[in-house]
Amino acid sequence: MIITKLTFHNFGVYAGNNVFEFESSKPVALIGGMNGRGKTTFLEGVLLALYGANSFAYSESKYSSYGQYLKAFVNTADGSLETYVELEFKLENETDERYLIRRSWFGNVQRTRETIQVKKDGQDNTFLTDNWAMFIENILPSGLSSFFFFDGEKIAELAVENTNAQMKESIKTLLGISVLDLLDNDISRIVNRVGKRSNDKVYTKELEILRERKNQTEVALQIIDDHIAETSAQIEEARKKLEKAKVDYTSKGGVIVVQRQDLFTERTALVAKVEQGKETLIGVAASELPLLLVKDLLEDISVQAAKEHETKLLGYTVDKIHSMFATYSNGGDSNSVRDFISYVENKAAEESTEIVFDISDQSFYQLTSLLRNGLMNAQGNMLQNMATCQKGIAKIDEIDSYLSVDIDEKALSKIYKKIKTLEQEIIEHEAALEIAQKQRTGLNGDVMRATSEYNRFVENMLSNLESDDDNGRILKYAHHATQVLAEYKIRLQKKKIGTLAETMTKCYKQLANKKNLISRIDMDAVTLDFVYLNADNQIVSKESLSAGEKQLMVISLLWALAICSKKKLPVIIDTPLSRMDSVHRVALIKTYFPNASDQTIILSTDSEIDKHYYEIMKDTVGDEFTLVYDDELKCSKIKKGYFLGD
């Protein structure tokens, strides 16, 4: 099914005649418009044209009657009060059949009634006009339309919920499983009719009692299942409120109030540490540290002092040699020794240095030690203490900024009470959920026992019926059919659900950024609840997924359902990128939009699909429209192109 043309005449925000013609073979059609320009009206118009009173847009609206709903769309700009919606589409089959459905009504009557006109291949078709609802249900059942025509905001809402009952029934319908429930009901009605005609009143009465007991236990089980689903939803809602309340509490200074005494204690310790650091710095400044300013001079002094020290040593050496020579010369020839002494004296004279500083050996040692280690150690100690003091002062300033916050303790008290109330509410709901789950276990046992007892009685009754009794044969084969149907339903559901889960996994992996977070998606064949598994086959809780990932999960389900249904139908998405980050937006634009269907119509604002995202997807975009609002006429008009000059 491909939509080729949609016409609005005085419909909603569209005054006069407004026509969308879809002519391109590319898969994506882009309709841009600011909020209030008619994007949602476009979606509602398509649903109204196709389904009329069966449209989910009407059933979810605030209007108590279909007439009021129609009247709400009448645009009075031209004064005619005539409104119609006209949709043309083609079915891609051997003959490419083309259909036109037009619904028109007037807003100047007390009871608004619509007129329907249907054409096939350009010719009026009375049969389709009279039986349009039946015809469209065969193409796209109204109960499944939400899988193909949907609102991004609702996707965001579905993302925080578990698979609800309506979704589960829709899944069964789309996969062709619900038809088995209808068959089961039909067989039950036959059994009831035959039982009433049976001559064996004793058997019939007992059979009715057992059947009623079985039905009652099944109803009770369904009630407790609904209660469990409702309680789970209440817990989820309470948790959302609790999370928001905690954020409000923190933003208004609640954490500071709780930590105030600890902050005062920490501040006192920091002040003491800073003061200690300052004292240490004063001590360092009073010792060797100032000599860093004249380090170069000290190094020069050290060099000169070393030379002076060497000169002194040579002088001491010469004097000692003279003394020893005097002793030696009394005993023998001293000419050669005298020559050596002369050499030493000359050498000492050549290498002597003028005495400038004349520092002692101890002072020379202290100067050498100071230059080697003392000054560097003093500098390192100073820098370390300065860093400690600066860090402490910065932390003190941070604490002071916290303590100086103007806190409304009255408002905080109200939020705190709300947090405690919500926490208690969650505890109570969880306790109720646990009780309900235990009750369900018991009720499920009751259902199994009642069903088993009913089946045993039926088998016993059938064995006692005469073989030529028509009623008996009907009951016998109906019972066998029911048993076969029950087994077939389980097997079929497992097969269908397995295929759906596998397809959904593939779709999710094409869209998800964290491709290794979820390795496989499984679906319970009985409850239709999803389970997310990682590579180690461990369950990944839904709460661990981000909001964007949850939305992708819902879109993956819708995509997988469309694939598994094998229905070639258009997809219309209103505000598709609601609440999604840039990574997930790119995934949808590049992967989902071009592959969701042969025709995907996107209704977007300029902030959702902006110039950047438009450039990414433009190769797959065919038809483009922009909804422009006329302030004078108070209506929207259609322009070709996506946000060109709007």
C-alpha positions, 0 to 999 in steps of 0.5 A: 500500500502506497499513499499517492495523494491526501487532500484536506478541505477545511480540515483542522488548521488547513483552510480551503483545499490543501493537497499532498501529492506523493510522486517520488519512488524514494522511500522517505517523504519529509513533512516539516512544520513548527509546532501547531502547524498541522503535523499531528492533524496530518496523521489524524487525517490519514487515520480518519480517512481510513478508519473513521470511527474505528480510528485509534486517534478518535478512541484516544481523544477527549470526545464522547461521540464521533460526531463531536470529533468530526465537528472539532475538525471543521475549519470555518475560515471560508464560511461554508462549514463543509469539510472533507478528507480524501485519501488516494492509495495504490495496492502493489499487486498484479494490477496496481489497483488504486483506491480513493476514500473520501469522508465529508461532513458539515459543521452547521448541523446539530448532529454531524454525520459523515458521507463516504464515497469510495472509488476503485481505479477512478470508478465509483464503487458502491460495494466498497462504499457500503463495506469500506470498514470490512475492506480496510480491516482486511488490508490493515486492521485498525487494531494494528494501525498504531504499529504503522502510524505512530507518534514519537512522544507515545514511543517515549511513553511506551519505552518506560512501560512493560509490554502492556495488555493492549500491546500483547493483544495487538502482537497476537493479532498482527502475528495471526495468533488471535484467530485461534482464540476466536476459533476456541470461542466458537467451539465453546459456543457449539459445545454449549449449544449441544450441551443444552440439546443433550438428553442427558441432563445429569451430565449436562448439568455437571458439565456446566458446573465444571465449565463455569468453575473453569471459566471463573478460575480463568477470569480470576487469573486474568484479573490478578494478571491485570492487577499485577500489570497495574501495580507494576505500572504504579511502581514505575510511575512512583519511581519516576516521581521519586527520581524527580523529587530527589533531583529537586531536593538536591538542586534546592540544597538538600544535600548541603543541609544534610552535610552541613555539620560535616562541612563545618568540621571539614572546614575547621580541619582545613583551616588548621592545616593551612595555618600549619602550612603557613607556619612551615613556610615562615620557618623555611623563609627564616632559614636557607630559603632566601639564599636562593636569591643569590645562588649564583653568587654563592656558587662563585664564592664556592669556586673561589673558596675551593681555589683559596683552600687549595692555595692554603694546602700548598702553603702548608705543604711547602712549610712542612717540606722545609721543616722536614728538609732542615732535619734531613740536611743535617745528615747527608747530601741535600742538593737533589732534595733542595732542587725538588723543594725549589720546584714545589715552591715555584709550582705553588707560586704559579698556582696560588690564588689571592685570598679574598674570602678566607673562609674556614674549612667548616664554612667551606663544607657548609657552603658546599653542602648548601649548594648540593642539597640544602637550597633544593630541599628548602625550595621543594619544601616551600613548593610542597607547602605552598601547594598544600596551602593553595589546595586547602584555601580552594577547598575552603572557598568551595565549602564556603560557597556551599554554606553560603547558599540561600536554602529554603528549608521549608520547601526542602522539608516539603520535598523531603516529606514527598520523597519519604511518602513516595518511598513508602508508596513504592514499598507498599506497592512492591509488597502488594505486587509480591502478594499478588504474584503469590496469589497468581501462583495459587490461581494458576494452580486452580486453573490447571486443576479446574481445566484438568477436572473438566477435561476428565469429566468430558472424556468420561462423559463421552465414553458413556455416550452412544456412538450413534448419538449426534450430540455425543459425536459433536461433543467428542470431536469438539473436545478433541478439537479444543485439546488439539487447538490448545496444543497447536496454539502453544506451538504456533505462538512459540514459533511466531514469537521466536521469529519475532524476537529474533527479528527484533534482535536484528533490528535493535542491533542495527540501531543501537550504539552499544551493540554488545550491551544486548546480545539477544532478545527473548520473548516469553511465548505465554506472557509475551514479555521481553527479556534482554540477554547479554553475551554471557546469557545474563538478563540485562534489566530494563532499568539499566538502559538509557531513555534513548535505548528504551525508545530504540527497543520500542522502535525495534519492536514496531519494525520487527512486527512490520517485517513479521506481518509481511504487510507492505504498508506505509509508515507515518511517524510524527515527531520521530526523534523526540527525546533522543540524543544525537547518536540515536537520531543518526541511527534512526535517520540512516538505518530505520527511516529508509528501511521501515517501509517502501514509503515512510512519511516523517513529520518533523520540526526544524529542531528534530531534523535540522540541516545537519540531519537533513544532509545525512538523509537527503539521498533517501528523501523524495517528496518534501513539504513544509507547513507554513502558517499564515498569521492573517488567515490563521491557517496552514498552507503547504509549500514544496521543499523542506523548510525553504524560506519558512 
